Amino acid sequence: MATSRTSARVHPVPYHSQWASPELVPAILSGAMSAAEDPRWSAYGARSPEEYAWWSWRLCGVACLRMALAYWRDAAPTAMELAAECLEAGAYVRHDEGLHGLVYAPFAAYVERRWGLTAQSRPDLPRSEIPGLVAAGRLPLLSVHPSIRDADPRPPHRGGHLVLAVGSTDDHLVVHNPSGLPAHSQEFARVPWETFDRVYAGRGVVLGPRP
């Protein structure tokens, strides 16, 4: 599918990783170290390294929300504060094996009610709409396969991870990736559209400022 030609636009959105120490992401992802060994775990708002380790693997959506709040509200509550509120709102649902979420509709309702932003749950969000949304000042949370971080040519499926679209050019989508690799695919990462097509699940949540 061709992307409509549009002028390049990149929003100066602050970056937040889903881990407290972005530079340690490669070691955490590879298993060379446990997330519980992250020396900055307490900055997450967790009560223990173990609580931090459990949640940090699951809060890509919260990391995206923190970025949007830092951009539009000049505030970024801790990841655990936001996770607790999302649990109460039904955007996350704990179960015996882990966590269901991010659940888009209750998440969007929570963002509008709690933070005064616009938030639209889009279970069907064509890739062709994304450049226009970004050009209009929106920040879409997009469901992609985690391999977007290293451009795997054959990801096993689409979706399973959330990134924040912060810019768009004719050739690339520009994203902040909560689980990206430092100096490579974390902040303002330029993802070629053909790479994006391999990982994008066609859904997300579109955030924006109130008119």
N, C-alpha and C positions, 0 to 999 in steps of 0.2 A: 504494500500500500504506500503510495507516495504521500509525503508530507507537504502540505501547502507551503509555498514560499512566504516567508515572513521575516521581518527585520529581527536581528539578534537582540535579545534582551536578557540580562542576568540581574537578579535582585540581590542586594548585599545582605543576605540572611546570615546571621551568626550560626556556627556549626556546633552541634552536640553529638557526640558518640553515644551509643547505647551502653558503653562501658565508661567508667570514671576516668580511665587513663587511655586516651586514644592511641598513644604510641605503643601500648601493649597488646593491641588487637591481634596482630599476627601471632604472637605467642599464645594468646588465649584460644584463638580459632584452631591452631595446630595441635593444641593439647600440651604444648611445652610447659605451660603453667596453668594453674587453675585460676578462674576469675576470683576466687576467694583470696588469692595471694596479691591481688591488686592493692598497692599501698594506699590508694585514695578511695577505698571502698566507702568510707564514712561520708564522703561528699555526696554520695548517692541518696543519703537520707535513710540508709538501712541501719538496722539495729545490730547487725553482726556481719562478718564476712560471708557467712553461709547464706544468710538472707539475701545479701547483695548478689552472690554468685547465682542463686536460683533465679532471681528476677532479671538480672542483666541480660541473660540470653533471650528474654521474651519481650523486651520493651522497646523494640524498634519504633513502634507507633508513638509511644510516649516521647522518645527522643525527637521524632519529627514534630510533635506538638510543642516541645520545649523550644525548638528552633523558631517556630512560628510565633510563639509568645515573646521570645526575645526580640524578634523583628518588629512586631506590631504593638506589643505591650511593654517592651523594655523590661521584661521580667521573665525569669525562668525558674519556677519552683523546682524542688528536687524531683528526681525521677520517682522516688517512692511516694512523695506527696501526690503526684499526679496519678500514679498507679492505684493508690488507695481510693481516690475520687472516681477513677474509671471503674474500679470494682463495684463501688456503691451505685454507680450509674448503669451498671449492666454491660459496659463496654468490654470488660473482662469477666470471665466466669471460671472460678477455680473448680477443679474436679480431682478425682483420685490420682489420675495419671499426669496432671499438669494444669494447663490453662487454655480455655477457649478464648479466642480474641486475636486481633481486635475485631469487635462486632461493630460494623460501620454505623448502623442507624442510631443505636443508643450513644455511640461515641460522638456522632455529629450533634445530636440533641444536647449532650453534655457540654460540648465546646461552645455552642450558641448560648446556652443558659448560664454557664459558669464564667465564660471569658468574653462574651459579647462580640464574638467574631461570627461571620457567616460560615456555615459548614454544611456541605451537601453530600450525603451518602450516594455514591454512584456505583451500584453493582454492575452497571454496563457503561463503561467510559471508553469510547473509541480513541485509539491513539491519535487520530486525526484532529481531535478536539484539544489536545494538550497544548500545542503551541499557542493557540488563541487564548486559552485560559491563563497561561503564564504571561502573555502580552498584556492581558487585562488586569494584571496585578494579583492574580490568584496563586496560591501555593498548593498544588495537588499532592496528596499522599498517594503513592502508586504501589500496587501489589506486583512484586517481581520475584523471580527466583534469586536466592542469595548469591548465585554465581555471577550476578551483575558486577560484583566487585573485581572479578578477574577475567571477565569476558569469555567464560567457558563456551566453546563453539557448539556443544551438545548438552545443554542443561537437561536433567531428567524430566522436568515439568516446569510450568510457569506458576508464579506466585509463591507465597509462603513468607515473604519478607516485605517490609515497607521502606521506601525511600521518599525523599521530599524533592519534588521538581522545583528548582529555583531559577531556571533559565532555559532558553531554547534558541537554537540557531537553525539554519536550513539543514545542516548536516548532523547536529548533535542535540540530545537532551542533556541539560546540565542539572546534576543532582547532588544533594547532600545525602550520603549513604551512612546510616548509623553504624553499620558493620563494615565499612570500607577500610581499605589498607592505607596507612599513612603515606603521604606524598604520592599517592597513586589513585585511590578511588574513594577517599573520604569526603572532602569538601570541594565544591565546584568541579566535580568530576564530569568530564565530557564523554557521554556515552553515545556512540554512533547509533543512528536510528535503526540500522539493521541489527545491531547487537541488542538494542532495547526490544525489538520485535520478538527475539528468541526467548526472552524472559518475562515479558509483560503479560499479566493475566487478564487485562482488560477491565479492571475495576479499581476503585479507590475512593478517597474522600477529598473533596475540594474545599480548601479553606480560603477565606478572604476577609478583608476588613469590613466593618459596617459602613454603609454609604454615609 
